[in-house]
Amino acid sequence: MSVAPRVGEGKITVPGILSRKNSSSASSQPKTKITCLTAYDFPTARLLDRSGVDILLVGDSVGMVVLGYDSTLPVTIDEMLHHTRAVHRGTQRALVVADMPYGSFHVSIEESVRNAVRLVKEGGAEAVKIEGGERRIELIARLVEAEIPVMGHVGLTPQSIHALGGFHVQGKTAEAARQLERDARAVQSAGAFAVVLESVPRDLAARITEKLHIPTIGIGAGPDCDGQVLVLHDLLGLTQGHKPKFARQYVDLSGEISRAVAGYCADVQSGSFPADAESFHSTAELRDYLRAPALVKQRS
Ligand code: KIV
C-alpha cells in the first residue's frame, strides 16, 4: 500500500516546526507554541486536524489507551502501521508523527531503518519518534540520512519502564540532570528536528529548551518548552485509573458517554426508541400487500 503526501496551504511541515523554535535573543519575537496531541484513529485525527493541532502523534500509548495493554511494550510495528494509516487518512494539515514501538529499533540499525521506512511508506507518517538519548545517535543519524525526520524523546521514556523502575520524574539529581542534558543534545546533534521532554522538573526543561536550537515539546515538563503534548484521552476524560499530575482534563467524556449509553438502554427497554420519526414508512404497494390475507403455503 502506498500513501500520497499531503501538500497545500497551511500544511505543517518539519521545517515549519523547526522555525517555531523560540530564540533567547532579545530582538526575536516569541513564536507561537507548538501544539501536539496523540491520535490513533480516522475520526479523531480528522477532528484534531480541523481544530488546528500542529502535530498528531500516533503514540505507542495506543497500547495502553486503546488496546488495553498494561504497558507500551507489547505494541508491534504492525499495530503502529494500522493506526498510523487511519490517522494519515484523517489528516490534511497537521504533521503526522508515528512512534517506533519497543523492539522495532533495538535489534539492528538495518532492521530499525526498515521499520521506520514502513511507517513512512505504508503508514503515511511524515516523521518518526524514537525514545532514548545518547544511545540513539547512530540510529537517528541513519534515519535522517534515509530522509526520515526524527523526533527525539528523553526524560521519562515509557519503553524503559523496567530499567527506570516505574513512571517517575526524571533528572532530579545534578548527575541525572547532566545526563538528561547530554541526551537532549545528542538527539539534536544526530539530526532530530524536535525532542519530547517527558516528566522533567520545569527549571531543567527550561534550561534544556534555552540551550537547544531545535524545539522542545513538553509533557510534564512545565510551561517553558517550545510546545506541549498530551495524550488526547487524558484531556477528554476518557482514561481510567491514575491520571498524571500534568494531564489537564478539559471535559468529562467518560461521564457524557455513560449518560448517553444509559439513556439509549432505557429508551430501548421502555419502547420509546425508535420513535415513528426514526422509522421507515411503507409505500402504498407495500401497505396493500401487508393488508392482503397471508398466502396459504403451497403443497409441492
Ligand atoms: O506514546 C505517546 O503517547 C507519547 C507521548 C506521551 C509523548 O510518547
Boltz pocket constraint, residues with backbone or C-beta under 6 A from the ligand:
constraints:
  - pocket:
      binder: B
      contacts: [[A, 38], [A, 57], [A, 58], [A, 59], [A, 60], [A, 61], [A, 62], [A, 99], [A, 153], [A, 196], [A, 198], [A, 219], [A, 229], [A, 230], [A, 231]]
      max_distance: 6.0
